[in-house]
Amino acid sequence: MEKNWSAVAAAINTRLAELDMQQKELAERTGVAAATLRKLQHPETYPPRRHAPWLLGAISEGLGWPRNHLAQILESSAADDVVADPLRNEVEQLRGEVAELRSRVDELESREGPAR
């Protein structure tokens, strides 16, 4: 099956916009070079190539998705319409927001010390 790099790019770009996040922030969160993110975001300009297995997982988590989210999109066919499914996108967005809230709560708890 052909890899769906265009769908991966669309998912990343849409999610960055939803989170009001810049490429630089995603690079810092994930440890993925900004140049690599740029290539993934623009497969029409930069021909897709093999990437390390951890790469899509790190980006998925950095965007608040389950680790295998972008890998599933990559393996989907264009007919699967993974990115265009509005309900799935909404659920993924909610998961990302919950993950972000969980992270913030953990940070606050670590600052306050043990629960009283």
N, C-alpha and C positions, 0 to 999 in steps of 0.2 A: 504494500500500500504506500502511496506517495505521502510524504510528510506535508502537513498543512501549516507551513510557516506563516502564511498570510493571516490565518486565524489566530495564531499565537501573537503576532504583531497587533492585530486588532484588539485582542483581549488585554494585552499590556497597556496599549495606548488608552483604551476606554477606562481601564481601572485607575491609571494614573490621573486621568481627568476627574473621575468620581471621587478620588481621595484628595484631590487638589495637591498632588505630590509631584515634585520635579524629578527628573531623571537622576540628578545628583544625589537627592535624598535616598532614592531607591538603591543607588550604587553603594551608599554608605551603610544602609540597612542590611544589604545582602552580601557585601564583599565582592560583588560583580563589577568589573570595570565599566565605566560609563561608555567607553567605546564599544564594548560587547553589547551593552543594552541598546545602544544606537543601532547596531547592526540587526539585532533582533526586532527592533521597532520598524525597520525599513528594509524588509526582505527584497523589495523591488529594486533597491539601489545596491544592496550588498547581498550577493548570492549566498543562500543558506549553506551551512556546512555542519559537520558533526560538532557537537558540543559535549563537554564533560557531563556525565549523568547527573551530577549534583546541581548543575546550573539552573535548569528549569524549576527544580524543587526549591532552591533558594529564592528565586524570583517569585514563585508562587507564594511562599510564606511571607516574603517581604511585602507582598501586595495584600496580605491577609486572607489568602486562600489556602485550602488544603495543599499539602506538599505535591500531590500528583496532578493538580488541576491543569497546569500548562502542558504537562506530558500527555494528558488525555486529549486536550485540544489538538496538540501536534499530531497525534495518531488518528484523529477523526477525519472523515472525508468531508469535503465541502458540503455534501448533501446532509450531513449530520446537523449542520446549523447550530453547533454548540454555542457559539458566541451570540447568535441572534435570538436564542430562546429567552424571552423576557422574564419568565418566572425563575428560571435557573439563575439568570444574572442577578435578580433581586435576592434570591436566597444566598448567593455567593457574596453579595454586597453586605447583607446582614451578618453573615459569618465573619466577614472582615471587620465590621464594626464591633462585633462582640469580642473578637480577638484583640482589637485595639483597646477596648474598655478593660478587658482582662489584664492586659499589659499595664495599663495606667493604674489599676487597683493594686497590682503586684508591686509596682514602683512606690506607690503611696504607703503600702504596708511595710515595705522594706525600710522606708525612711522613718516610720513611727516605731519600729521595733516590734517585739512580740505583742500579740493581742492582750488586752487587759481583761 
